[in-house]
């Protein structure tokens, strides 16, 4: 299929007009012509999403996850990582099996793996998660997940101060998995000792706040060279703090939605992590007013970051950086051999 005189964002973050030839959704030829005002973007990649459009990853059957994939693709998401919450091992492994079955029979946005958020997190910064499921890091969970997921990616959120965290991080990353630091009160030394960790989970949220008198997980996230997830709904993180993050780590931001089943729906109530959650314009909150994930879409996250930074920062955060983190070479920009959504 050939698209003639179509406007798109090229690999240099410039809007141009040209002819693009596709085979099975992969770019095989580009003939660039003139500059354009706006055009199509590379597909978004969301590596932290709990559900959407009425689908909750924790309770979804494989066909429900396939439905989520279709809906995400309609909203310009090319690839994503279904994300769990802190539960017992059997429940997490059951979710992994359903994710794997969905990936094997998928349509729409590509399921590239699974993100295990919890149970290896801090009790103090657990957020909405259930404390009874928080546990020391255990290599066996990763081994079991590898058997289920096969070639698909496995990513964990881990608090650096958790029991066995450093050994677990090394074991997972040497075994081909990924570790993101988060839900943590850890100090800078503990963060630096997480050899192989590649990112921080939803920076500013569910972690110790910035202190001018000590080094902690947030000072590490703002100053080192690892990627930082950002929930850019302007509810989880104040706009000025988003601007600060963009100035400090513009090339290392990864936009995520952290979306719940209510994403794509209006003013609904549902259960999540054993609590009643109400979702509306001010996000998703429990009865005490605590934030519980989001109702954010990747499109809105991109638009919000674009308004507070620039096109390069926003595109890298929504498309290129998550693809680089996970080695998803079909995504990231519009170029020969890359996936596009037209």
TIDRENNU-348537 format. One line per 10 residues: number of its first residue (from 0); for each residue x, y, z of N, C-alpha, C. Coordinates in steps of 0.02 Angstrom, whole numbers, plus 50000, padded with zeros to 5 digits. Atoms other than C-alpha are relative to their C-alpha. Layout:
BEGIN
NUM> X,Y,Z,X,Y,Z,X,Y,Z; ...
This chain:
BEGIN
0> 50042,49940,50000,50000,50000,50000,50044,50062,50000; 49960,49939,50005,50065,50172,49954,49957,50060,50017; 50033,49936,49982,50015,50338,50034,50040,50056,49967; 49966,49947,50036,50056,50485,49922,49983,50068,50031; 50008,49931,49975,50083,50664,49980,49969,50002,50070; 50025,50004,49931,50053,50618,50162,50048,50038,50046; 49959,49963,49952,50115,50728,50305,50018,49954,50058; 49978,50043,49945,50219,50639,50438,50060,50032,50035; 49943,49977,49962,50352,50669,50571,50059,49954,49984; 49943,50043,50019,50522,50607,50509,50046,49988,50059
10> 49956,50021,49945,50665,50537,50612,50038,50058,50030; 49968,49940,49974,50735,50713,50636,49951,50045,50036; 50053,49964,49965,50572,50768,50721,49977,50061,49961; 50025,49947,50044,50522,50875,50571,49938,49974,49964; 50059,50017,50039,50350,50874,50492,50015,50011,49926; 49985,49996,50072,50369,50838,50306,49942,49968,49961; 50046,50032,50046,50265,50786,50157,50039,49951,49956; 49966,50048,50042,50309,50631,50059,49956,49941,49982; 50035,50062,50018,50259,50461,49989,50028,49944,50044; 49980,50056,49957,50262,50311,50107,49970,49936,49974
20> 50023,50065,50022,50251,50131,50049,50003,49951,50058; 50004,50047,49945,50195,49997,50173,49988,49930,49975; 50016,50071,50009,50195,49808,50175,49988,49970,50069; 50020,50027,49935,50100,49728,50320,50013,50048,50058; 49993,49949,49949,50107,49891,50416,50071,50023,50012; 49929,49981,49993,50298,49907,50397,50019,50044,49942; 49978,49954,50052,50376,50052,50303,50055,49967,49958; 49950,50029,50045,50472,49988,50151,50034,50052,49955; 49970,49948,50042,50503,50150,50056,49971,50068,50019; 50021,49931,49986,50497,50338,50089,50029,50046,49947
30> 49976,49948,50045,50508,50480,49964,49979,50067,50030; 50014,49937,49965,50520,50642,50064,49998,50058,49950; 50009,49945,50047,50461,50801,49977,50008,50067,50035; 49999,49933,49973,50417,50964,50064,49986,50000,50075; 50017,49991,49930,50399,51031,50241,49924,50006,50008; 50072,49996,49986,50226,51018,50321,49991,50030,50070; 50015,49971,49935,50142,51099,50470,49991,49946,50053; 50011,50056,49955,50082,50938,50552,49991,49936,49959; 50008,50063,50036,50071,50754,50508,49993,49942,50047; 50008,50058,49957,50060,50576,50572,50062,49988,50042
40> 49947,50014,49952,50164,50524,50722,50016,49925,49999; 49988,50071,49988,50251,50359,50759,49949,49973,50049; 50048,50029,49952,50141,50238,50858,50024,50012,50072; 49985,49995,49930,50132,50267,51045,50017,49930,50029; 49983,50062,49965,50207,50134,51161,49987,50012,50074; 50019,49991,49930,50128,50118,51335,50022,49939,50040; 49971,50056,49964,50229,50009,51454,49974,49993,50071; 50029,50003,49932,50122,50038,51609,49926,50017,49996; 50072,49990,50008,49934,50013,51588,49963,49940,50031; 50038,50052,49963,49814,49916,51702,49935,49981,49965
50> 50062,50015,50035,49668,49919,51581,49972,50061,49965; 50034,49946,50035,49544,50028,51489,49939,49974,49964; 50061,50017,50038,49376,50030,51400,49961,49943,50033; 50037,50051,49962,49300,49924,51538,50038,49936,50014; 49959,50060,49991,49441,49795,51539,50050,50011,50057; 49952,49999,49946,49539,49762,51700,50048,49941,49990; 49951,50053,50014,49699,49664,51667,49999,49945,50052; 49997,50050,49947,49688,49576,51835,49943,49949,49996; 50057,50046,50004,49519,49498,51798,49981,49982,49928; 50018,50008,50071,49519,49497,51607,50015,49930,49974
60> 49987,50060,50039,49503,49342,51500,50040,50020,49938; 49960,49983,50059,49615,49331,51346,49962,50041,49948; 50038,49963,50050,49475,49391,51232,49987,50072,50021; 50008,49932,49976,49451,49544,51343,50062,50041,49986; 49937,49966,50012,49634,49588,51326,50008,50015,49925; 49999,49988,50073,49621,49568,51136,49955,50060,49983; 50045,49942,50010,49474,49690,51141,50035,50065,50020; 49962,49942,49979,49582,49812,51239,50052,50019,49947; 49950,49987,50052,49718,49794,51106,49970,50036,49941; 50034,49968,50057,49595,49840,50969,49983,50073,50015
70> 50018,49931,49982,49534,49994,51062,50061,50045,50006; 49939,49961,49995,49710,50052,51101,50027,50018,49931; 49975,49988,50068,49760,50033,50919,49960,50055,49965; 50043,49948,50028,49612,50141,50868,50020,50069,50025; 49978,49937,49970,49689,50275,50979,50076,50009,49996; 49930,49988,50021,49864,50267,50901,50052,49967,50046; 49952,50038,49961,49944,50146,51026,50021,49940,49958; 49976,50055,50040,50054,50025,50929,50021,49940,50041; 49976,50055,49958,50121,49922,51074,49989,50018,50073; 50011,49986,49928,50091,49903,51261,50018,49941,50042
80> 49985,50051,49950,50130,49806,51419,49943,49998,50050; 50050,50007,49947,49979,49747,51520,50035,49996,50068; 49966,49991,49936,50020,49786,51701,49958,49973,50058; 50034,50030,49943,49976,49693,51862,50004,50046,50060; 49992,49968,49935,49957,49749,52042,50024,49947,50050; 49977,50046,49949,50017,49672,52204,49945,49950,50018; 50045,50055,49983,49931,49503,52224,50043,49940,50019; 49962,50061,49987,49980,49326,52273,50028,49974,49935; 49965,50025,50060,50095,49233,52153,49953,49964,49952; 50045,50038,50043,49959,49118,52088,49957,50047,49957
90> 50041,49952,50038,49851,49267,52037,50041,50034,49946; 49957,49967,50049,49996,49354,51951,50016,49953,49942; 49984,50048,50052,50043,49196,51856,49938,49985,49957; 50062,50009,50039,49861,49172,51804,49990,50057,49951; 50004,49943,50045,49859,49348,51733,50050,49993,49943; 49948,50008,50051,50022,49312,51642,49978,49950,49946; 50023,50050,50049,49945,49158,51560,49948,50031,49954; 50051,49968,50042,49797,49260,51499,50030,50052,49953; 49966,49952,50043,49912,49396,51433,50035,49964,49943; 49965,50039,50051,50015,49265,51341,49951,49973,49948
100> 50051,50025,50047,49858,49187,51264,49974,50056,49955; 50024,49943,50039,49798,49358,51210,50053,50021,49948; 49946,49981,50046,49968,49398,51133,50004,49952,49941; 49996,50050,50053,49962,49236,51033,49942,50005,49951; 50060,49995,50043,49790,49279,50961,49978,50073,49993; 50014,49929,49993,49803,49467,50959,49984,50035,49934; 50012,49953,50055,49738,49603,50844,50006,50070,50030; 49994,49931,49975,49771,49789,50860,50068,50014,50028; 49936,49983,49970,49906,49857,50975,50037,49936,50022; 49960,50059,49985,50047,49731,50999,50013,49994,50075
110> 49983,50015,49930,50065,49651,51171,50072,49978,50001; 49928,50015,50003,50253,49655,51198,50026,49967,50063; 49978,50032,49938,50259,49582,51373,49954,50017,50057; 50040,49987,49940,50198,49605,51551,50042,50040,50049; 49968,49958,49949,50239,49733,51685,49971,49979,50068; 50021,50022,49934,50232,49666,51864,50014,50057,50049; 49994,49943,49953,50199,49817,51978,49978,49975,50069; 50015,50035,49938,50210,49742,52151,50005,49925,49986; 50006,49986,49928,50222,49640,52260,50064,50023,50034; 49935,49986,49969,50404,49692,52287,50008,50075,50010
120> 50002,49927,49992,50367,49869,52347,50000,50018,50074; 50000,49973,49932,50371,49979,52502,49929,50003,50029; 50065,49993,49967,50229,49971,52626,49981,50074,50009; 50013,49929,49989,50246,50157,52659,49978,50035,49936; 50017,49968,50064,50233,50202,52475,49965,49950,49953; 50036,50050,50039,50118,50063,52418,49945,50031,49957; 50054,49969,50036,49990,50188,52352,49934,49965,50016; 50065,50032,49991,49823,50102,52325,50005,49925,50010; 49994,50073,49999,49894,49926,52329,49988,49971,50070; 50017,50034,49938,49847,49799,52463,50063,49976,50035
130> 49939,50014,49963,49979,49784,52598,50012,49926,50013; 49993,50071,49983,49944,49601,52634,50036,49961,49946; 49966,50036,50054,50020,49554,52465,50072,50022,49991; 49931,49977,50007,50183,49650,52485,50047,49948,50029; 49957,50056,49981,50327,49527,52497,50073,50015,49981; 49930,49994,50021,50518,49510,52487,50008,49977,49927; 49986,50021,50070,50590,49492,52312,50015,49925,49998; 49992,50072,50005,50587,49313,52253,50015,49981,49928; 49978,50018,50067,50682,49246,52102,49952,49952,49966; 50044,50050,50028,50556,49106,52081,49943,50028,49960
140> 50054,49970,50038,50421,49224,52021,50024,50017,49929; 49973,49985,50067,50532,49282,51878,50009,49936,49960; 49990,50063,50036,50576,49102,51833,49933,49973,49974; 50066,50024,50021,50391,49055,51827,49972,50042,49943; 50024,49955,50053,50350,49207,51722,50036,49987,49934; 49963,50015,50062,50488,49165,51597,49973,49939,49965; 50028,50060,50031,50413,48993,51570,49934,50016,49965; 50065,49983,50029,50243,49071,51535,50007,50047,49940; 49998,49946,50049,50293,49224,51433,50043,49985,49939; 49959,50016,50058,50422,49145,51320,50043,50058,49977
150> 49959,49947,50028,50498,49276,51206,49975,50070,50018; 50027,49934,49982,50388,49416,51274,50039,50030,50059; 49962,49964,49950,50463,49548,51388,49968,49995,50070; 50023,50000,49931,50451,49544,51579,50033,50058,50036; 49975,49940,49966,50468,49704,51679,49970,50003,50071; 50022,49995,49931,50458,49726,51868,50009,50072,50026; 49988,49942,49958,50433,49878,51977,50022,49974,50068; 49970,50025,49938,50541,49853,52132,50022,50060,50042; 49972,49950,49953,50575,49961,52286,50071,49978,50018; 49931,50020,49987,50765,49963,52308,50013,49978,50072
160> 49991,50019,49930,50745,49944,52497,49967,49934,50017; 50032,50065,49988,50644,49783,52479,50052,49946,50015; 49955,50055,49984,50722,49625,52549,50020,49963,49937; 49970,50035,50058,50837,49543,52419,49995,50040,49935; 50011,49960,50061,50806,49688,52297,50061,50001,49954; 49940,49995,50042,50986,49704,52237,50015,49934,49964; 49988,50065,50032,51008,49517,52206,49946,49985,49948; 50055,50012,50046,50838,49508,52124,50009,50041,49936; 49989,49957,50059,50877,49655,52008,50053,49971,49955; 49946,50029,50040,51039,49575,51952,49977,49935,49966
170> 50024,50064,50026,50956,49406,51928,49953,50011,49941; 50050,49987,50052,50812,49476,51825,50033,50030,49938; 49971,49966,50058,50915,49591,51714,50050,49956,49963; 49955,50047,50034,51047,49458,51680,49961,49945,49965; 50042,50051,50032,50904,49341,51635,49956,50028,49945; 50036,49971,50056,50837,49460,51504,49939,50041,50018; 50057,49960,49978,50706,49549,51610,50020,50073,50013; 49991,49929,49989,50688,49732,51657,49976,50018,50070; 50019,49977,49933,50681,49819,51826,49994,50076,50000; 50012,49928,49991,50607,49990,51863,49993,50012,50075
180> 50003,49985,49928,50628,50068,52036,49941,50045,50014; 50058,49959,49983,50473,50136,52119,49962,49974,50060; 50038,50016,49939,50343,50129,52258,50049,49992,50057; 49940,50008,49959,50490,50166,52369,50016,50061,50043; 49970,49947,49959,50567,50267,52511,50076,49992,50000; 49929,50016,50002,50740,50206,52461,50045,50061,49997; 49952,49945,50003,50895,50313,52479,50043,49993,49937; 49960,49999,50061,51021,50357,52344,50048,49942,49995; 49953,50056,50001,51144,50221,52394,49964,49936,49978; 50038,50059,50019,51010,50087,52379,49983,50001,49926
190> 50017,49995,50071,50958,50152,52208,50061,49985,49957; 49939,50011,50039,51138,50153,52145,50022,49927,50001; 49980,50071,49994,51160,49973,52204,49955,49953,49960; 50045,50041,50042,51018,49912,52091,50030,49992,49931; 49962,50009,50062,51137,49854,51955,49955,49968,49946; 50040,50026,50055,51046,49831,51790,49932,50033,49995; 50064,49964,50004,50891,49935,51834,50004,50052,49945; 49998,49956,50058,50842,50042,51686,49952,50058,50003; 50049,49946,49998,50703,50158,51743,49972,50009,50070; 50038,49986,49939,50596,50234,51880,49926,50000,49982
200> 50072,50004,50012,50410,50201,51894,49964,50063,50022; 50038,49937,49991,50293,50352,51883,50034,50049,50048; 49960,49953,49961,50418,50482,51944,49956,50051,50036; 50035,49956,49953,50359,50593,52089,49944,49963,50038; 50056,50033,49969,50217,50472,52128,50021,49935,50034; 49985,50060,49960,50224,50334,52261,50075,49992,50012; 49930,50001,49981,50401,50381,52309,50014,50057,50048; 49982,49948,49952,50487,50484,52444,50008,50067,49964; 49996,49934,50032,50473,50671,52405,50071,50028,50001; 49934,49968,50005,50620,50783,52362,50019,50033,50066
210> 49973,49968,49940,50728,50837,52508,50065,50034,49983; 49937,49965,50013,50866,50967,52505,50054,49980,50049; 49951,50021,49949,50954,50879,52649,50023,49927,49994; 49978,50069,50007,50968,50699,52590,49987,49974,49930; 50006,50033,50065,50986,50588,52438,49949,49944,50005; 50049,50054,49998,50837,50478,52400,49981,49979,49929; 50018,50026,50066,50748,50391,52256,49983,50055,49951; 50019,49947,50046,50680,50553,52185,50061,50040,49977; 49940,49965,50023,50848,50643,52185,50038,49957,49950; 49967,50045,50048,50920,50489,52098,49964,50002,49933
220> 50039,50000,50062,50779,50488,51970,50011,50063,49960; 49993,49936,50034,50805,50672,51930,50070,50013,49974; 49930,49983,50016,50994,50665,51913,50039,49946,49964; 49960,50052,50033,51050,50496,51846,49978,49993,49927; 50011,50006,50072,51043,50432,51667,49947,49948,49983; 50051,50050,50014,50901,50306,51684,49936,50034,49976; 50064,49974,50023,50729,50326,51606,49953,50012,50059; 50049,49984,49948,50588,50402,51709,49930,49998,49969; 50071,49999,50020,50405,50357,51684,49968,50065,50025; 50037,49941,49980,50287,50506,51690,49926,49990,49982
230> 50072,49999,50013,50097,50506,51710,49982,50073,49988; 50008,49929,50017,50064,50669,51619,49927,50018,49989; 50070,49978,50003,49880,50698,51658,49991,50067,50034; 49999,49936,49964,49928,50856,51755,49960,49997,50065; 50030,50013,49934,49840,50780,51906,50052,49965,50044; 49948,50035,49962,49975,50659,51962,50062,50044,50012; 49941,49958,49995,50113,50786,51930,49981,50071,49978; 50016,49930,50014,50092,50976,51936,50037,50024,49938; 49967,49979,50063,50131,51061,51769,50070,50029,50008; 49933,49972,49991,50280,51158,51837,50052,49945,50014
240> 49954,50056,49988,50356,50995,51898,50013,49961,49936; 49989,50031,50065,50330,50921,51725,50052,50041,49961; 49951,49957,50034,50426,51070,51654,50070,49989,50028; 49935,50013,49969,50567,51041,51779,50028,49934,49976; 49977,50065,50023,50575,50858,51731,50022,50003,49927; 49982,49994,50072,50578,50902,51545,50068,50035,49992; 49935,49966,50005,50725,51020,51574,50057,49956,50024; 49947,50042,49972,50822,50895,51679,50011,49936,49960; 49995,50066,50030,50783,50734,51585,49958,49994,49937; 50042,49999,50060,50699,50781,51421,50009,49941,49954
250> 49987,50057,50044,50782,50638,51327,49990,49933,50034; 50007,50062,49963,50744,50509,51462,49931,49990,50031; 50068,50007,49975,50558,50531,51496,49964,49946,49960; 50044,50048,50032,50438,50389,51458,49928,50014,50023; 50070,49988,49984,50254,50435,51451,49964,49933,50011; 50042,50058,49987,50140,50305,51530,49931,50025,50021; 50067,49980,49978,49954,50307,51566,49985,49977,50071; 50021,50031,49936,49945,50195,51722,49924,49995,50002; 50073,49997,50007,49766,50184,51658,49966,49939,50030; 50043,50053,49973,49630,50083,51742,49945,49984,49950
260> 50054,50021,50044,49477,50000,51667,49955,50058,49981; 50045,49943,50013,49385,50168,51676,50025,50045,49944; 49976,49959,50056,49496,50244,51542,49955,49988,49939; 50046,50006,50057,49383,50281,51393,49928,49999,50020; 50068,49997,49974,49229,50286,51505,49991,50064,50040; 50013,49938,49964,49145,50431,51596,49966,49987,50066; 50032,49999,49934,49107,50449,51781,49974,49931,50022; 50019,50068,49980,49108,50266,51832,50031,49982,50067; 49973,50028,49938,49136,50173,51995,50014,49926,49990; 49980,50069,50009,49224,50005,52007,50046,49981,50057
270> 49954,50023,49948,49334,49899,52120,50069,49991,49971; 49930,50008,50020,49523,49904,52109,50042,49993,50063; 49959,50014,49941,49647,49832,52234,49958,49997,50063; 50043,50011,49942,49503,49788,52348,49964,50062,50026; 50032,49937,49979,49438,49967,52357,49952,50025,49947; 50045,49968,50047,49294,50061,52279,50033,50063,49972; 49968,49944,50033,49362,50184,52152,49948,50037,49959; 50044,49958,50041,49269,50329,52073,50043,50039,49951; 49961,49966,50052,49334,50398,51909,49960,50056,49970; 50032,49942,50030,49295,50570,51841,50052,50046,49970
280> 49954,49953,50030,49376,50727,51773,50063,50011,50041; 49942,49990,49957,49493,50737,51923,50038,49936,50013; 49964,50063,49995,49561,50563,51895,49960,49946,50035; 50032,50057,49966,49524,50398,51983,50023,50001,50072; 49983,49994,49929,49516,50404,52174,49958,49952,50042; 50038,50041,49953,49466,50296,52321,49958,50044,50045; 50045,49963,49957,49346,50347,52458,50036,50051,50044; 49960,49952,49961,49487,50438,52549,50031,50054,49956; 49974,49949,50046,49530,50541,52395,50069,49985,49972; 49934,50018,50026,49692,50449,52355,49996,49981,49927
290> 49998,50018,50071,49740,50434,52173,50011,49925,49993; 49995,50071,50013,49722,50258,52103,50007,49991,49925; 49992,50003,50073,49800,50246,51931,49971,50062,49968; 50025,49942,50036,49724,50359,51800,49946,49980,49950; 50045,50011,50058,49597,50377,51660,50031,50032,49938; 49963,49966,50052,49730,50452,51548,50009,49957,49937; 49982,50033,50062,49754,50407,51365,50070,50023,49979; 49935,49980,50024,49923,50411,51279,49996,50064,49957; 50008,49940,50041,49857,50541,51157,49998,50063,50044; 50004,49942,49956,49812,50659,51300,50066,50012,50036
300> 49935,49993,49968,49977,50625,51389,50049,50034,49953; 49956,49970,50050,50070,50669,51229,49984,50075,49991; 50020,49930,50010,49970,50829,51204,50019,50043,50060; 49982,49962,49940,49999,50883,51384,50075,50013,50004; 49928,49990,49998,50187,50856,51375,50022,50047,49945; 49983,49956,50056,50196,50941,51205,49989,50073,50019; 50016,49932,49981,50114,51095,51279,50049,50029,50051; 49954,49978,49947,50244,51101,51419,50073,49992,49980; 49931,50010,50021,50400,51056,51318,50008,50016,49926; 49992,49990,50072,50432,51032,51131,49986,49934,49964
310> 50019,50059,50038,50397,50908,50991,50049,49944,50008; 49949,50053,49992,50561,50814,51011,49990,49964,50066; 50008,50030,49934,50536,50786,51198,49937,49957,50002; 50064,50036,49997,50354,50733,51177,50000,49936,49959; 49998,50060,50043,50384,50612,51033,50047,49948,50028; 49954,50048,49969,50534,50533,51116,49967,49966,50060; 50031,50027,49940,50434,50511,51276,49943,49952,49985; 50059,50041,50015,50280,50435,51195,50015,49943,49953; 49988,50049,50054,50359,50335,51054,50069,49968,50002; 49931,50025,50009,50548,50319,51050,50030,49970,50064
320> 49966,50022,49939,50605,50303,51231,49974,49933,50026; 50023,50066,49978,50490,50159,51283,50023,49944,49953; 49977,50050,50048,50539,50069,51123,50074,49985,50010; 49928,50010,49987,50725,50095,51159,50010,49960,50065; 49992,50034,49936,50705,50038,51339,49992,49925,49992; 50015,50071,50007,50632,49871,51286,50029,49968,49937; 49971,50029,50061,50727,49848,51123,49947,49983,49948; 50053,50010,50049,50570,49863,51017,50018,50037,49936; 49969,49965,50056,50656,49904,50855,49952,50017,49944; 50050,49984,50051,50497,49910,50750,49966,50067,50015
330> 50035,49940,49978,50441,50066,50846,50050,50056,50013; 49958,49944,49979,50506,50238,50890,50001,50059,49953; 50000,49945,50048,50505,50340,50729,49970,49975,49935; 50024,50020,50067,50442,50340,50550,50060,49995,49954; 49941,50012,50041,50578,50261,50447,49992,49930,49969; 50001,50065,50032,50614,50108,50339,50003,49945,50053; 50001,50056,49954,50571,49948,50432,49961,50011,50064; 50037,49984,49938,50466,50035,50566,49925,49991,49989; 50073,50004,50001,50283,50010,50610,49971,50070,49999; 50037,49937,49998,50160,50151,50577,49926,49984,50006
340> 50073,50004,49999,49976,50181,50608,49974,50058,49959; 50024,49948,50046,49894,50277,50466,49924,50001,50002
